[in-house]
């Protein structure tokens, strides 16, 4: 737990992951020879297990944010809907 939170810069808003990131911008942490998304680990540390098949989404739309207050559980459909609403979809021209 300390190893995780040592890699976070807390502000009054987003808590920025300061260590490695996936090329898409989400924080990444290696645990027991496996890579995990930092925002998913933050959820589990603060709120408990993620239900099977569910996503951890950001209210703040800031990929490196791991502030549990900015995260919520949703479905893949919720994630896609959120992406479209925020204009992040790669749509053909």
Helices and strands as residue ranges (DSSP letters): H 2-5, E 8-10, E 15-17, E 28-31, E 34-37, H 38-47, E 55-58, G 68-70, E 71-74, H 76-85
